[in-house]
Amino acid sequence: MTTTLPRPTALTSPKAATRAANRLLTRLMRLPGTRHGYRVERNIPAPARDGAVLMTDHYAPVTDRPKGTVLVRTPYGRGFPHDLEARVYADRGYHVVLQSCRGTFGSTGDFYPMANEADDAQDAVAWLRTQPWFDGRLATSGGSYVGWTQWALLMDPPPELRTCLIAVAPHDMHTATYGGGAFHLGDFLAWSEMVVHQERSTALRAVARTLTLDRRLAPAFGALPLADAADEATGHRAPWFRAWLTTPESGDAVWDRLKLGDALERANVPVRLTAGWQDLFLDQTLHQYQSLRTRGVAVSLTVGPWTHQELAQRGMGALLRGNLEWLETHLADEAPAHPRPEPPVEVYVTGQGSWRHLAEWPPQGGETVRHLQPGGRLTADEPSGGAPSTFRYDPANPTPTLGGPLVTPDGGSKDNAKLESRPDVLTFTTDPLTAPLEIMGAPVVELAHTRSNPHADVFVRLCDVDLEGVSRNFAEGLLRLDPTSPLDQVRTVRVRLDSCAHQVKAGHQLRLVIAGGSHPRYARNEGTGELPGTGTELRPCTHSVHHGSGAVSRVILPTPSG
């Protein structure tokens, strides 16, 4: 069967409505830089090495002094809103190449997420070298999957590459899907279902599908076996999802092309990283920062109060302003009109509600420890005795996900009252604080723990309880326990939470939430030890958290010096 490709268009200026929208965006987002105007050539067929054709749009600035080229490779289409970055950059003097990943939006070949992006990115650069307007200065830009395509190019950085602008993006899909040991079900089934339908939906219908996502996927989340239900939910058009779900071992060949850790060792150009405290890829962004900084690569880090989706909404102005300043310095060979003197790390301190500039992340500091006590208390003193606190996790009625670092719209910081009132949830709370408590880094929870079932998970969350008693989450983590550890011995379970920069104000209380899962963010532990996605039975587990003189449970909080 022959594929009919869209016909290329000649360079044309944007329509009046688009120009008006560009002016409005400039004002609303307070975007810097002189605007030159641009023209667009669409549906250019760029060849890949295996004969696939990668459909490409070229945004050409109307200036005799262009500032270089920005490459954006995306699986989400080349129209609104995904063309926003291209319009902003081109209007300010940059050539922009906006390319659809193979198997999406006119590009030929088969789409298998992430697997082909390293080769296709190199082929995109090879095509760029043949273009008369390409002057050898190249940058890349974009977030999420588009950020992955940048790490894929950095597996073998081309000599033309000057800098990368990477936001909320993973570099290791096994860690993204199986971090903590339990499969991240909600995010990746929702994403897979979106991808397989995206070219069949109008913009309005796509919004409606997003708003009804939880309701539509709820039957699949609750079904057994899970892999079969997921196949049904995606119309049997997302074979990657079953492969990911049923392959927890990181060394399996399924993951060979889905791990780009070598890019962190090969990147040799300045990188601007942007993340959100409630983004599902936060820990990977922070690992990218640490790896590049350790190697002496110029890297900046911005972390705002955003979820994955919020960065592209209320965080977009800050993202684009920072990107434009970065491009002026690292691609255009021009000093910015108002260079930023502050250190290369800026973080938003949640709870306090302000930005903080730092020399590094995490900042230097110490630790504050709070101990779990009988009666649900959390204090500085070590416990002296008392019966353990217990709860029963039933996978037939799993502890639900409430907010947190999700890719879906219902993520973020939420009122935890419904979660905390469940019988399968424990809470431990401090007295009202007499002074502000600032937490910067990755908190750790250590629990002296026993369980009735070898197959179990432990979910923990930190919340800030305000003066009205509203408890809002700001950091969390989950650990799938080693099923070979003995059931009759108290052992310390150590759970590392998401990093945070949060201030618990004086008068507020710090609360620790403990449960046996968070469904459907994580696939529930069915309690049987069956291969993920294949189980057909559910078995409950009773958890005991010990807090006596010989079995200490505690929260370790990283606190900045000064």
C-alpha positions in Angstrom: 0.0 0.0 0.0 1.4 3.4 -1.0 1.2 6.2 1.5 0.1 9.6 0.1 2.2 12.3 1.7 0.9 15.9 2.2 2.1 18.3 -0.5 4.7 20.8 0.6 3.7 24.4 0.7 5.6 27.5 -0.3 6.9 29.9 2.3 3.9 32.0 3.4 3.3 34.6 6.0 1.0 33.8 8.9 -2.6 34.9 8.7 -3.8 38.1 10.3 -5.4 36.1 13.2 -2.1 34.3 13.9 -0.2 37.6 13.9 -2.7 39.1 16.3 -2.4 36.1 18.6 1.4 36.4 18.5 1.1 40.0 19.6 -1.3 39.1 22.4 1.0 36.3 23.6 4.0 38.6 23.7 2.1 41.0 25.9 0.5 38.4 28.2 3.7 36.4 28.7 5.9 39.5 28.8 8.2 38.0 26.2 11.5 39.9 25.4 13.2 40.5 22.1 12.7 42.3 18.9 10.0 40.8 16.7 10.9 40.3 13.0 8.0 38.4 11.7 8.3 35.0 9.9 7.1 32.8 7.1 6.3 29.1 7.2 6.9 26.3 4.7 4.9 23.2 5.6 4.9 19.5 4.9 8.6 19.2 3.8 9.6 15.5 3.5 12.8 14.9 5.4 14.3 11.5 4.7 15.3 9.0 7.4 18.0 6.3 6.9 15.5 3.5 6.5 13.4 5.2 3.9 10.8 6.7 6.3 9.8 10.3 5.6 9.6 12.7 8.5 7.2 15.5 7.8 8.7 18.9 8.7 7.6 22.5 8.9 10.2 25.3 8.5 9.6 28.7 10.2 11.9 31.2 8.5 12.5 34.6 10.3 12.1 37.7 8.1 15.6 39.1 8.8 18.9 39.2 7.0 20.6 38.4 10.3 19.1 35.1 11.6 20.3 33.9 14.9 20.6 30.1 14.2 18.2 27.2 14.1 16.0 25.6 16.8 15.0 22.0 16.2 11.8 20.7 17.8 10.8 17.0 17.2 7.4 16.0 18.5 4.8 13.1 18.3 1.9 15.5 19.0 1.5 17.3 15.7 2.7 20.5 14.2 -0.4 22.6 14.7 -1.7 24.6 17.6 -0.9 24.5 20.5 2.3 22.6 19.7 3.5 25.3 17.3 3.6 27.9 20.0 7.4 27.6 20.6 8.1 27.7 16.9 6.2 30.9 16.4 7.8 32.6 19.4 11.4 31.7 18.4 10.9 32.4 14.6 9.4 35.8 15.4 12.6 36.7 17.2 15.0 35.8 14.5 15.5 32.0 14.7 14.9 29.5 12.0 12.7 26.8 13.6 12.3 23.2 12.3 9.2 21.5 13.7 9.2 17.8 12.8 6.7 15.0 13.5 8.2 11.8 14.9 7.9 8.8 12.7 4.4 7.3 12.5 2.7 10.5 13.6 0.9 13.3 11.8 2.0 12.5 8.2 5.5 11.0 9.0 5.8 7.4 7.7 7.0 4.4 9.5 5.7 2.8 12.7 5.4 4.7 16.0 6.9 2.9 18.9 7.4 5.4 21.7 11.0 6.6 22.2 12.6 3.7 20.5 13.6 5.3 17.2 14.4 8.9 18.2 18.2 8.6 18.4 18.5 7.6 14.8 15.8 9.9 13.6 17.2 12.9 15.4 20.6 12.3 13.7 18.8 12.0 10.3 17.0 15.3 11.0 20.4 17.0 11.5 21.8 15.4 8.4 18.8 16.9 6.5 19.4 20.3 8.0 23.0 20.3 6.7 21.6 20.2 3.1 19.5 23.3 3.6 20.9 26.6 2.2 19.6 28.7 5.1 21.2 26.5 7.8 24.4 28.3 9.1 25.7 25.6 11.4 24.3 26.9 14.6 21.8 24.5 16.2 19.7 24.4 19.3 17.0 22.0 20.4 13.9 22.8 22.5 10.8 21.2 24.0 9.3 19.4 26.9 8.1 15.9 27.9 8.5 13.5 24.9 10.0 16.4 23.0 12.7 16.6 25.7 13.3 12.9 25.3 14.1 13.5 21.6 16.7 15.9 22.7 18.4 13.4 25.0 18.2 11.0 22.1 20.2 13.4 20.0 22.7 13.9 22.9 23.6 10.2 22.7 25.9 11.4 19.9 26.0 15.2 19.9 26.5 16.6 16.4 29.2 19.3 16.0 26.6 21.9 15.1 24.8 21.6 18.4 25.2 24.7 20.6 22.7 24.2 23.4 19.5 22.3 24.5 16.4 23.6 26.3 14.9 20.5 28.0 11.7 20.6 30.2 9.9 18.0 32.3 11.6 15.1 30.3 12.8 11.7 31.2 15.9 10.0 29.9 15.2 6.5 31.3 11.8 5.0 30.6 12.3 2.0 32.9 12.8 4.3 35.8 9.9 6.4 34.7 7.5 3.4 34.6 8.9 1.3 37.4 10.6 3.7 39.8 9.9 2.4 43.3 9.2 -1.1 42.0 5.5 -0.7 41.2 4.3 0.1 37.6 3.1 3.7 37.2 -0.2 2.7 35.7 -2.3 5.8 35.7 0.1 8.1 33.9 1.2 5.7 31.2 -2.1 4.1 30.4 -3.6 7.5 30.1 -0.8 8.7 27.9 -1.0 5.6 25.7 -4.7 6.0 25.3 -4.3 9.6 24.3 -1.6 8.9 21.7 -3.5 6.2 19.9 -6.5 8.6 19.5 -4.8 11.9 19.0 -5.0 12.0 15.2 -8.7 11.0 15.2 -9.8 13.8 17.5 -10.5 17.4 16.9 -9.1 19.9 19.3 -12.5 20.2 21.1 -12.9 16.5 21.2 -9.4 16.0 22.6 -10.2 18.4 25.5 -13.4 16.4 26.2 -11.5 13.1 26.2 -9.0 14.6 28.6 -11.8 15.7 31.0 -13.4 12.3 30.9 -10.2 10.3 31.2 -10.6 9.0 34.7 -14.2 7.8 34.1 -13.3 6.1 30.8 -10.2 4.3 32.1 -11.7 3.3 35.5 -12.9 -0.1 34.2 -9.5 -0.9 32.9 -7.8 0.2 36.1 -10.0 -2.1 38.2 -10.0 -5.2 35.9 -8.0 -8.4 36.0 -5.9 -9.4 34.2 -4.7 -5.8 33.9 -2.8 -6.2 30.6 -5.8 -7.6 28.8 -8.0 -4.7 30.1 -5.4 -2.2 29.0 -5.3 -3.7 25.5 -9.1 -3.2 25.3 -8.8 0.4 26.6 -6.3 1.3 23.9 -8.1 -0.5 21.1 -5.2 -3.0 20.8 -3.2 -0.2 19.2 -0.6 0.4 21.9 1.5 -2.8 22.0 4.2 -1.0 23.9 2.0 -0.7 26.9 1.7 -4.4 27.5 5.4 -4.8 27.0 6.2 -2.2 29.5 3.6 -3.4 32.1 4.7 -7.1 32.0 8.5 -6.4 32.0 9.6 -5.1 35.4 13.2 -6.2 34.9 15.4 -3.3 33.8 17.8 -5.6 32.0 15.2 -7.0 29.6 15.7 -6.2 25.9 12.3 -4.4 26.0 14.1 -1.4 27.6 17.3 -1.5 25.5 16.4 1.5 23.4 14.4 3.2 26.1 17.3 4.2 28.3 19.4 7.2 27.4 21.7 7.4 30.5 24.8 7.5 28.2 23.5 10.9 27.0 24.2 12.4 30.4 27.9 11.3 30.0 28.2 12.6 26.4 26.4 15.9 26.5 28.9 18.6 25.8 26.8 21.8 25.3 25.1 24.1 27.8 21.7 22.7 28.9 18.7 24.6 30.4 16.6 22.2 32.5 13.0 23.1 33.7 10.9 21.0 36.0 7.9 21.2 38.4 7.7 20.0 42.0 4.6 18.1 41.1 5.9 16.7 37.8 6.2 12.9 37.4 9.7 13.2 35.9 11.1 15.6 38.6 13.6 13.1 40.0 15.0 12.4 36.5 15.4 16.1 35.8 17.3 16.5 39.1 19.5 13.5 38.2 20.2 15.1 34.8 21.2 18.3 36.6 23.5 16.5 39.0 25.2 14.5 36.3 25.9 17.4 34.0 27.1 19.6 36.9 29.4 16.9 38.2 31.0 16.7 34.7 31.4 20.5 34.5 28.8 21.0 31.7 27.2 24.4 31.9 23.7 23.7 33.2 20.9 25.7 34.7 17.9 24.4 36.7 14.5 26.0 37.2 11.8 24.2 39.3 8.4 25.8 39.6 5.2 24.9 41.5 3.8 23.0 38.5 2.5 19.7 37.5 3.5 18.2 34.2 0.5 19.8 32.4 0.7 23.1 34.3 4.1 24.0 32.9 2.5 24.2 29.5 -0.3 26.4 30.9 0.5 28.8 33.8 4.2 28.1 33.6 4.6 28.8 29.9 5.4 32.5 30.1 8.3 31.9 32.6 9.5 29.0 30.5 9.6 31.0 27.2 11.2 34.1 28.8 14.0 32.0 30.2 14.5 30.1 27.0 14.7 33.3 24.9 17.4 34.7 27.2 19.3 31.4 27.1 19.2 31.3 23.3 20.5 34.8 23.1 23.5 33.8 25.2 24.2 30.3 23.8 23.0 30.3 20.2 22.8 33.8 18.8 26.3 34.8 20.0 24.7 38.0 21.4 24.8 39.2 24.9 21.2 39.5 26.3 20.0 43.1 26.8 19.5 42.4 30.5 21.7 39.5 31.5 20.7 37.6 34.6 23.3 37.8 37.3 21.8 35.2 39.7 23.1 31.7 40.2 22.1 28.9 37.8 19.4 27.3 40.1 16.0 28.9 40.8 13.3 27.1 42.7 9.9 28.0 43.8 9.4 27.5 47.6 5.9 26.1 48.0 4.2 27.0 51.2 6.1 30.3 51.3 5.1 31.2 47.7 8.3 32.8 46.4 11.2 32.1 44.1 14.7 31.4 45.6 18.0 31.6 43.7 20.6 29.0 44.8 24.2 28.2 43.9 23.3 24.5 43.6 20.7 21.8 44.2 20.2 20.6 46.8 21.6 23.4 48.9 24.1 22.7 51.7 22.4 22.0 55.0 21.6 19.5 57.7 18.7 17.3 58.8 15.6 17.6 61.0 14.3 14.4 62.4 10.7 13.7 63.6 9.7 10.4 65.2 6.5 8.5 64.9 4.7 8.0 68.2 1.7 6.1 69.5 -1.6 7.9 69.0 -0.6 9.4 65.6 1.9 11.9 67.0 5.1 13.1 65.2 7.7 14.6 67.6 11.3 15.3 68.0 11.6 12.8 70.8 12.3 9.2 70.2 9.5 6.9 71.3 9.7 4.9 74.5 7.1 2.3 73.9 3.5 1.5 72.8 1.7 -0.9 70.5 2.3 -0.7 66.8 -0.1 1.2 64.5 -1.7 -1.2 62.0 -3.8 -1.0 58.8 -5.2 -3.4 56.3 -4.6 -2.9 52.6 -7.2 -4.6 50.4 -6.4 -4.5 46.7 -10.1 -5.2 46.0 -10.7 -1.7 47.5 -7.3 0.0 46.9 -6.3 3.2 48.6 -7.0 5.8 45.9 -4.7 8.3 44.3 -5.4 11.9 45.4 -3.4 14.5 43.5 0.4 14.3 43.4 2.8 14.2 40.5 0.6 13.0 37.7 0.5 13.6 34.0 -3.3 13.8 34.1 -5.1 17.1 34.9 -6.1 16.0 38.5 -2.5 16.1 39.8 -0.9 18.5 42.2 -1.4 19.6 45.7 -4.9 18.7 47.0 -7.0 18.7 50.2 -6.2 15.2 51.7 -9.2 14.9 54.0 -10.9 12.1 52.1 -7.7 10.1 51.9 -6.7 10.6 55.5 -10.2 9.5 56.8 -9.9 6.0 55.3 -9.4 3.1 57.6 -6.5 1.8 55.4 -4.5 5.0 56.0 -2.3 6.0 59.0 -1.4 9.6 59.8 1.2 11.1 62.2 1.1 14.8 62.9 3.3 17.3 64.7 2.0 19.9 67.1 1.6 23.4 65.5 5.1 24.7 64.7 6.5 27.5 66.7 8.8 28.6 63.9 8.8 28.0 60.1 10.3 24.7 58.9 12.0 24.8 55.5 12.6 21.5 53.7 14.9 21.4 50.7 15.9 18.2 49.1 14.5 14.6 49.2 12.9 13.6 52.5 13.2 10.0 53.7 10.8 8.0 55.8 12.2 5.0 57.7 9.5 2.7 59.1 10.1 -0.2 61.5 7.7 -2.4 59.7 6.1 -5.9 59.6 3.4 -7.3 57.3 1.2 -10.3 56.9 1.7 -10.8 53.1 5.2 -11.0 51.5 3.8 -9.1 48.5 3.2 -5.5 49.6 3.9 -1.9 48.9 4.4 1.1 51.2 3.2 4.5 50.2 4.1 7.6 52.2 3.3 11.3 51.7 4.1 14.5 53.5 1.4 17.2 54.0 1.2 20.7 55.3 -1.8 21.2 57.6 -2.8 24.9 57.7 -4.5 26.9 60.4 -8.0 25.8 59.2 -6.9 22.1 59.4 -6.7 21.6 55.6 -3.9 19.0 54.8 -2.2 19.5 51.5 0.4 17.2 50.0 3.9 18.4 48.9 6.1 15.2 48.6 5.5 11.5 48.4 7.0 8.1 47.5 6.2 4.4 47.1 8.3 1.3 47.6 7.5 -2.2 46.5 8.9 -4.4 49.3 11.2 -7.3 48.8 9.0 -10.4 48.9 11.8 -12.6 50.2 12.3 -10.7 53.4 10.9 -12.5 56.5 7.4 -11.7 57.7 8.1 -12.3 61.4 10.9 -9.9 61.8 10.7 -6.1 62.2 12.8 -4.6 59.4 13.4 -1.0 58.5 11.7 0.1 55.3 13.3 3.1 53.8 11.2 5.2 51.4 12.8 8.1 49.5 10.2 10.8 48.7 10.1 13.3 45.8 12.4 16.2 46.2 10.8 19.4 47.4 11.4 23.0 48.3 8.7 23.7 50.9 8.2 25.8 53.9 5.8 24.7 56.7 4.8 28.0 58.3 4.7 28.7 62.0 1.3 27.6 63.3 1.0 24.9 60.6 1.6 21.2 61.3 3.6 18.6 59.4 1.7 15.4 58.7 3.0 12.0 57.5 0.5 9.8 55.6 1.1 6.0 55.3 -0.8 3.6 53.1 -0.4 0.4 51.2 -0.7 1.9 47.8 -1.9 4.8 45.6 -4.2 3.5 42.9 -4.3 4.1 39.9 -1.1 6.2 40.0 0.6 2.9 40.8 -0.7 -0.5 39.8 -2.1 -2.1 42.9 0.0 -4.8 44.5 -2.4 -7.8 44.0 -0.7 -9.6 46.8 0.0 -12.8 44.8 3.5 -12.3 43.3 2.2 -12.9 39.8 3.9 -11.1 36.9 2.6 -7.5 36.7 -0.5 -7.3 34.4 -1.2 -11.1 34.4 -2.7 -11.8 37.8 -6.3 -12.9 38.3 -6.5 -13.0 42.2 -6.3 -10.4 44.9 -5.0 -10.9 48.5 -5.0 -8.3 51.3 -2.1 -7.4 53.6 -2.0 -6.1 57.1 0.8 -3.6 57.8 2.2 -2.8 61.2 4.3 0.3 61.9 6.3 0.0 65.1 7.3 2.9 67.2 8.9 1.7 70.4 12.3 2.0 72.0 13.7 -1.0 70.0 11.9 -0.2 66.7 12.2 3.4 65.7 10.2 4.9 62.8 11.1 8.4 61.7 11.0 11.1 59.1 14.3 12.7 58.0 13.9 16.1 56.5 16.7 17.9 54.6 16.9 21.5 55.8 19.1 24.2 54.3 21.8 25.9 56.3 21.3 29.5 57.4 
